[in-house]
Amino acid sequence: MIDFDKSGGLVPAIAQDAATGEVLMLAWMNREAYEETLLTGRACYYSRSRSRLWRKGEESGHVQEVRSVYLDCDADTILLKVNQIGGAACHEGYKSCFFRRVEGDQLQVVGERVFDPKQVYKK
C-alpha cells in the first residue's frame, strides 16, 4: 500500500470534487489519518501546524465525504474524490484553496468566497 516511512511519515493528499473534477485542496496524511479516512468515509488529515489529526470540517462543519480513494504510481500521494459539504474546502471561505491565478507577477482572485472566515472561525 502506501509507504509512509519513505516520506518521513507524511504523504500529500489531494482532495478533488467527485462531481466536477475541480481540485479543492492539498493536505497531508499520516498512517492514522489515512486509516481513519478509510474507516469513516470522511476526510481526516494530519495538521503539520497543530501536530495532530485534523478532521476536515471539525470547526467549520464543511466536511468532505469521501467517494473514492486513489494512489499514484509510486504509492506516495493520495487522491480523494470527495463530496464537499458546505460548499467550501478552503479556510479562507472559497470553494477551492486554488482561488488565485498567477498573471505575470500578480495574483488574480478568480474564485468567489462562499463564507466569511471571521464568522466561521471565532477563535
Backbone as a ProteinNet text record, in pm:
[ID]
protein_1_A
[PRIMARY]
MIDFDKSGGLVPAIAQDAATGEVLMLAWMNREAYEETLLTGRACYYSRSRSRLWRKGEESGHVQEVRSVYLDCDADTILLKVNQIGGAACHEGYKSCFFRRVEGDQLQVVGERVFDPKQVYKK
[TERTIARY]
83.6	0	87.8	61.5	136.7	259.5	373.3	497.4	515.4	455.2	464.6	606.7	682.8	817.8	913	900.5	995.4	979.5	866.4	840.8	837.5	897.3	900.6	770.2	680.9	555.4	436.5	460.1	351.5	353.7	234.6	222.6	120.4	138.6	39.7	-92.2	-200.4	-335	-409.6	-451.9	-523.9	-672.8	-751.9	-898.2	-953	-1031.9	-1090	-1240.8	-1316.4	-1461.4	-1499.1	-1569.5	-1604.4	-1696.6	-1779.1	-1874.9	-1814.4	-1731.9	-1682.7	-1537.5	-1461.3	-1319.1	-1232.5	-1293.5	-1216.2	-1127	-1000.5	-909.1	-945.9	-974.6	-1020.3	-907.2	-817.3	-711.9	-605	-494.2	-387.3	-359.8	-349.5	-316.7	-221.9	-198.4	-106	-177.2	-135.9	-188.9	-73.8	-92.4	-6	-88.4	-29.8	-98.5	-231.2	-232.3	-353.3	-465.3	-431.5	-531.2	-586.7	-498.5	-540.3	-635.9	-599.2	-684	-818.6	-819.4	-946.4	-1034.1	-972.5	-1046.9	-1113	-1039.2	-1094.9	-1206.4	-1187.4	-1283.6	-1413.8	-1402.9	-1520.6	-1586	-1510.1	-1563.5	-1564.7	-1499	-1483.8	-1336.1	-1298.9	-1157.9	-1100.5	-988.2	-910.1	-766.8	-706.4	-570.3	-482.1	-352.6	-261.3	-222	-248.3	-213.2	-68.7	16	156.1	169.7	86.4	97	48.7	-48	-102.4	-41	30.3	91.8	-11.3	-123.6	-229.1	-320.5	-407.6	-505.8	-600.8	-642.3	-735.1	-849.1	-962.5	-1081.8	-1147.3	-1139.9	-1187.7	-1329.6	-1348.4	-1479.8	-1505.8	-1406.3	-1429.7	-1467.8	-1424.5	-1464.8	-1572.5	-1557.8	-1646.2	-1774	-1771.2	-1883.1	-1877.3	-1776.1	-1760.8	-1678.5	-1741.5	-1673	-1661.8	-1574.5	-1558.5	-1598.3	-1706.1	-1746.7	-1665.1	-1590.8	-1501.6	-1580.6	-1573.9	-1641.7	-1549	-1420.9	-1323.6	-1182.9	-1091.1	-952.7	-863.1	-765.8	-668.5	-527.9	-434.9	-293.2	-219.4	-114.4	-35.5	55.5	128.4	209	321.2	370.7	476.3	421.1	290	221.8	268	289.1	328.1	248.4	137.4	44.4	-97.2	-186.3	-325.3	-414.7	-511.2	-614.3	-748.2	-817.7	-951.5	-1052.2	-1147.4	-1258.7	-1369.3	-1412	-1499	-1624.3	-1722.5	-1839	-1813.8	-1792.3	-1761.7	-1890.7	-1914.8	-2033.4	-2010.5	-2109.5	-2099.5	-2046.8	-2001	-1962.8	-1822	-1746.4	-1612.1	-1512.9	-1400.6	-1291.7	-1185.7	-1178.4	-1071.8	-1107	-1009.7	-1034.2	-1050.8	-1018.5	-1040.9	-1179.7	-1260.9	-1400.3	-1430.7	-1333.2	-1353.1	-1380.2	-1447.1	-1475.6	-1346.8	-1247	-1117.7	-1009.2	-905.6	-789.6	-713.7	-741.3	-674.3	-763.1	-786.7	-877.4	-803.6	-670.1	-589.7	-510.3	-511.8	-437.2	-319.2	-203.6	-84.8	-94.8	-82.8	-83.5	37.7	143.3	269.4	326.1	346.6	396.4	285.9	160.8	45	-38.6	-118.7	-217.5	-355.7	-435.9	-572.5	-669.2	-755.7	-858.1	-961.8	-979.6	-1073.2	-1189.9	-1185	-1294.2	-1385.2	-1503.1	-1595.8	-1597.8	-1596.8	-1599.9	-1738.5	-1740.2	-1863.9	-1907.5	-1809.2	-1841.5	-1734.9	-1770	-1677.8	-1605.6	-1473.7	-1399.5	-1412.2	-1428.8	-1442.6	-1568.4	-1670.4	-1795.7	-1788.7	-1705.4	-1697.1	-1593.2	-1476	-1366.1	-1356.8	-1418.2	-1429.6	-1323.8	-1220.5	-1113.6	-1031.8
-119.3	0	125.2	216.2	341.1	321.7	370.2	363.1	496.1	502.9	625.3	648.7	542.1	554.7	626.6	602.1	662.9	814.2	865.9	1009.6	1077.4	1016.6	1077.5	1068.8	980.2	958.6	1035.3	1131.4	1211	1200.6	1190.6	1192	1298.7	1359.5	1457	1389.1	1458.3	1409.8	1521.7	1494.3	1591.2	1560.7	1662.6	1646.3	1707.2	1627.4	1667.7	1649.1	1745.5	1734.7	1615.2	1519.7	1396.9	1423.3	1527.4	1556.1	1638.1	1737.5	1831.1	1808.8	1740.2	1721.7	1837.4	1943.2	2058.3	2016.5	2059.1	2034.4	2131.6	2076.4	2159	2199.9	2107.4	2138	2030.7	2063.2	1968.6	1973.1	1857.4	1848.9	1730.9	1691.1	1581.7	1474.1	1351.3	1238.8	1156.7	1114.9	1011.2	881.8	774.6	645.2	649.7	713.5	719.8	797.5	909.6	988.7	909.4	839.6	758.4	648	577.9	468.8	519.4	633.2	690	731	788.7	827.5	706	596.8	474.9	417.3	421.7	364.5	444.2	576.8	661	712.3	717.3	774.6	926.5	985.8	1131.5	1164.4	1270.7	1307.2	1348.4	1287.1	1319.8	1340.9	1448.6	1481.8	1495.4	1517.9	1548.1	1693.9	1771.7	1913.2	1928.4	1975	1996.1	2112.3	2215.4	2330.9	2297.9	2207.1	2170.6	2042	1969.1	1840	1741.7	1732.1	1639	1610.2	1510.1	1481	1599.3	1620.9	1729.2	1668.2	1660.7	1607.4	1721.7	1716	1826.2	1863	1990.6	2040.4	2038.4	2001.2	1991.1	2124.9	2235.6	2367.6	2429.9	2416.8	2486.3	2409.9	2278.2	2195.1	2158.6	2205.9	2181.1	2053.9	1941.5	1812.2	1763.5	1664.6	1602.5	1456.2	1420.3	1280.4	1216.7	1113.3	1050.1	952.3	972.6	885.6	776.2	810.1	710.4	757.8	661	688.2	627	705.1	660.3	684.1	602.3	621.5	643.3	724.6	745.1	624.4	628	513.4	478.4	574.7	548.4	516.2	516.2	489.9	585.2	713.3	811.2	942	938.1	1050.4	993.6	1054.1	1008.6	1109.4	1059.3	1142.5	1098.8	1193	1166.7	1235.7	1161.4	1222.3	1236.5	1360.6	1390.7	1466.4	1456.9	1543.5	1648	1772.6	1879.9	1935.1	1906.3	1955	2100.6	2185.9	2326	2416.2	2357.9	2437.6	2492.8	2481.2	2539.9	2445.6	2425.1	2345.6	2433.8	2559.2	2649.1	2721.3	2730.1	2800.1	2950.9	3000.7	3142.4	3166.7	3059.4	3075.1	3048	3000	2971.5	2823.1	2791.2	2651.3	2571.2	2625.5	2560.8	2646.6	2584.3	2658.3	2723.9	2679.7	2733.1	2838.9	2947.1	3052.1	3171.2	3162.3	3271.6	3219.3	3295.3	3259.6	3355.3	3300.4	3381.2	3444.8	3576.8	3651.9	3744.1	3699.3	3774.1	3767.7	3884.4	3887.5	3922.9	3907.6	3939.4	3814.4	3820.7	3717.2	3775.5	3702.9	3744.8	3650.2	3702	3619.4	3583.2	3452.4	3405.9	3327.3	3303.8	3232.4	3327.6	3277.6	3354.7	3298.6	3387.3	3345.9	3289.7	3171.9	3103.9	3144.9	3168.3	3210.4	3306.1	3379.9	3472.6	3397.7	3380	3305.7	3364.9	3495.2	3558.4	3512.2	3475.7	3427.4	3278.6	3204.9	3059.7	3021.8	3085.7	3055.5	3167	3147.1	3256.4	3251.2	3171.1	3161.5	3286.7
0	0	0	90.7	96.9	184.3	134.4	210.5	284.7	403.7	483	532.8	548.8	603	508	377.5	283.3	274.5	321.1	311.7	448.5	547.1	679.3	754.9	711.2	782.4	728.6	639.5	582.4	430	371.4	225.4	186.1	68.3	22.6	-11	19.7	-11.3	-82.6	-203.9	-284.9	-274.1	-245.7	-243.4	-372	-442.2	-570	-562.3	-614.1	-617.7	-705.1	-648.8	-720	-838.8	-830.4	-937.1	-1050.6	-1016.4	-1118.4	-1158	-1074	-1100.7	-1054	-999.5	-952.6	-835.3	-839.1	-727.9	-616.8	-498.9	-387.2	-294.4	-265	-169.2	-169.9	-106.8	-80.6	68.7	129.6	272.2	289	411.1	440.9	520.4	500.8	577.7	634.1	758.8	813.6	810.8	857.3	853	928.6	1044.5	1127	1056.1	994	921.1	803	732.4	617.5	662.4	768.5	817.2	866.7	935.8	982.2	863.7	761.3	641.1	578.3	564.5	505.6	592.8	723.5	817.4	824.4	825.8	848.4	719.7	609.9	486.4	486.3	583.7	591.8	595.5	525.9	515.1	649.8	681.6	800.4	753.7	796.1	754.3	877.7	853.2	961.6	949.4	1052.9	1054.1	1100.5	1010.8	1047.8	1145.4	1132.9	1223.1	1364.3	1376	1507.8	1562.2	1475.6	1512.3	1567.3	1495.1	1535.5	1417.1	1434.4	1331.5	1317	1194.5	1162	1082.9	1144.4	1079.4	1003.5	871.4	787	826.1	857.9	897.2	1045.9	1126.5	1271.3	1333.4	1275.6	1324.8	1236.7	1106.4	1012.5	981	999	957.9	810.4	739.2	595.5	574.8	599.8	592.8	449	430.3	299.4	309.8	240.4	231.1	119.6	152.5	55.8	-30.7	-161.3	-257.7	-309.4	-328.7	-373.4	-339.3	-330.6	-294.1	-400.3	-446.7	-546.1	-493.6	-538.4	-508.7	-639.2	-634.8	-755.5	-779.5	-891	-934.5	-836.8	-760.3	-662.2	-523.9	-510.9	-383.5	-273.5	-312.6	-211.5	-220.9	-294.1	-299.9	-307.4	-230.2	-222	-293	-367.1	-428.6	-371	-307.1	-255.4	-345.8	-396.7	-467.7	-364.8	-341.9	-228.7	-270.2	-181.8	-185.5	-77.7	-117.7	-23.4	34.5	161.4	230.6	272.5	251	290.9	181.4	71.9	-43.9	-45.6	64.6	66.8	131.5	63.8	118.9	184	141.6	184.3	314.2	405.2	532.3	512.7	392.8	363.7	306.3	299.2	259.2	113.4	38.5	-103.4	-124.8	-236.2	-268.1	-275.6	-344	-362	-299.2	-248.2	-199	-313.8	-434.8	-553.3	-619.2	-543.8	-590.5	-649.8	-656.6	-713.6	-833.5	-940.9	-1061.4	-1074.6	-1111.5	-1134.3	-1272.3	-1275.3	-1400.4	-1399.3	-1467.9	-1463.6	-1323.9	-1262	-1124.2	-1024.7	-1067.8	-984.2	-957.7	-853	-824.5	-849	-924.5	-954.9	-884.7	-798.9	-733.9	-839.5	-860.1	-963.2	-903.3	-771.9	-706.2	-631.5	-598.1	-516.6	-375.5	-278.9	-139.4	-107	-43.2	-6.3	134.2	221.8	358	408.9	514.1	578.8	690.6	678.4	780.4	921.3	931.9	1064	1135.6	1057.6	1116.4	1151.5	1080.2	1098.9	1203.9	1196.6	1289.1	1389.8	1502.8	1601.4	1709.9	1689.2	1789.9	1796.1
[MASK]
+++++++++++++++++++++++++++++++++++++++++++++++++++++++++++++++++++++++++++++++++++++++++++++++++++++++++++++++++++++++++++

